[in-house]
Each structure stands twice: as structure tokens, then as C-alpha cells.
Amino acid sequence: FLSVTEDLVRRRAEHNNCEIFSLEEISLHQQEIEKLEHLDKWCRDLKILYLQNNLIPKIENVGKLKKLEYLNVALNNIERIENLEGCEELKKLDLTANFIGEISSIESLKCNIHLKELFLVGNPCTEFEGYREFVVATLHQLKYLDSKEIERSERIKALQNYPEVKWKIREQERVYCLKRAREKEEARRRMQERKDEKQKQMDSKLGFDSPDYPQGKPKQAEGDGEQERCETVENDEDRRFWEEPTPYTPESRLETHRYIEEKRRAKDNIRESKKKEKTTWTLVTAEGRVLNVNVPKLHFSLKDDEENNQIILDLAVYR
């Protein structure tokens, strides 16, 4: 997995002369980060932290950011709210489009007395009956929820119905947790099937290099045919992956990302191997005959000037 590295933080700290210890704001969005760490040690003075559109599954290692005022972790794989009690100055928290179904975990935000704005739109918990009433009644310090101002009358009503709403929320959470358990099991099964299929393909390819396979240099036509067959298999696999119906879960999002990365690395490896492959050009035959070779395929003309007893070579070279 990709974590937060010092090199990444320094590259994103150009506005602060690449100094990270005194950073007050940093944007680490769309960096394919899968684990949140180190920032609480390197950037203690952070006030604004952008981490949207990554693959972070858990809020962690931010408890020492005492001055943090705004945390944006929208579009990640977060399933519960936790480990923010130490962010004493937190005023705004954006959790848009994550996978938070355990809405009762917002109770951990009671300690954040300065928290005024909370964004949970796009999370499974927002579909729960009584979601807004529960959040409004639980977090008395909130002024805005999902960009909508919390009126005094709304809070009074939410507090009056709190016991009943809390019971409903707990029941819906229980159902959601059972659903997530099934989704995780299905994701594990699908991942294992992919691994088995990939291993089968590798074994099939290795079969051509086994001791039982006829030795000797294969014919060019056979080599081309084998390459085409491999490309067809890969295209079929690619089509199956993208056409297979899959629920939108943290596991499927991570699986999609890793599949894309795997394909990208494979293409990079092919590109690098082609760069390393250098064709050996024969300039002189075994009989000592010198060959005319035009590797860069430059335009030229060769004229035999018999009157002046000379040969004229007109060669179009690079500037």
C-alpha cells in the first residue's frame, strides 16, 4: 500500500519553501494514499489538511494535530468516525462520499467542542431513517450538517425524540453491519477467484518453457501467434473485469484501483524491456563484405559523377 512519505509531503510543500515542520496547510488529494500516518509527527502546526479522493480506510495518526481546524477526507474508504478527539481546534470535517454506516461513531466527536460544520452526504448512514435528527441531537455544538443550517427548533425537536430515534438508528446499524459482513466475504471470494485464475494463466504460460516442451528456436510465425493468443486472453480478462456487476464497496474500490495499477505496471515493464532490447546490426559479413546500413532511415541520394571521377553522397542529417 501507498503511505504518506516525506518526499511526497515536501513536494506538496513548495508554497512553504519545502519546509514541512512549519506547514499550516497541505493538499494530498488524489495521491492514491492507502494509509494515513507520519503527518502528526512531521507537521504539528497543520491547520488545513486536504486528503480527498484517496483510498484511506481509517482515520488515524492525526490526534496530535492540536491546531487542525479543517480536515477533508471526502471520497475515501472510511467506515467509521474515530481518533479525532485530540484535534482540539477542529471546526470543519468533510466526510462526503465515504462508506460510513456506523453512524453511532459520531459520538466520538462530542469532545470536539469547536466543531461547527460536518459533511456526511453520500454515506450509507444518510439513508437511515432519523439520520439527521440523530446527528443533530448527538452533537450539540454543530451549526451546519451537510451544508444545511441547524435551526434551534430543529434541535429541540430532535432532542425530544432522541430515545426513539437512537433505537431506530441502532437497529438499522445492525442490519447494515450484517450486510457489510456479507459484502466482505463476497469480496474475499472474488479476490481468491481472481488469484486462482491468474495462477492458472501463469502456469499455462510457463508450460511452454517446461523441459517437455520442444527445444529449439521457435518460428517467427509461431511466436507471433502465441503473442496474439496472450493478447486475446488479456483482452478477455479485461472485458470480464469491467463488465462484471460489482457492488460499490471499499473492497471493490480498492480492487479496481489495484487492477488499474497492475495493468499500468505491466505496460511500463513492456515499455522498459523494449527500450533495453537493442538490435545488433551486422555491418560486416563473415566473408568481409561491408554492408550499407541506414538505421535511422535518413533520406539520402548517391550519385556517381563519372566526369569528375567522384561519388556524391547527399545526406539529410538532423539539425
ZIUR-V420872 format. One record per helix or strand of 2 or more residues. SS is the DSSP state (H for helix, E for strand). FROM is the first residue (numbers start at 0). LEN is the number of residues. If there is no record, write none. Layout:
ss from len
SS FROM LEN
SS FROM LEN
//
This chain:
ss from len
H 5 6
H 13 3
E 24 3
H 38 4
E 47 3
E 69 3
E 91 3
H 102 9
E 116 3
H 123 4
H 130 8
E 143 2
E 147 2
H 151 9
H 161 48
H 219 24
H 249 27
E 299 6
E 309 6
//
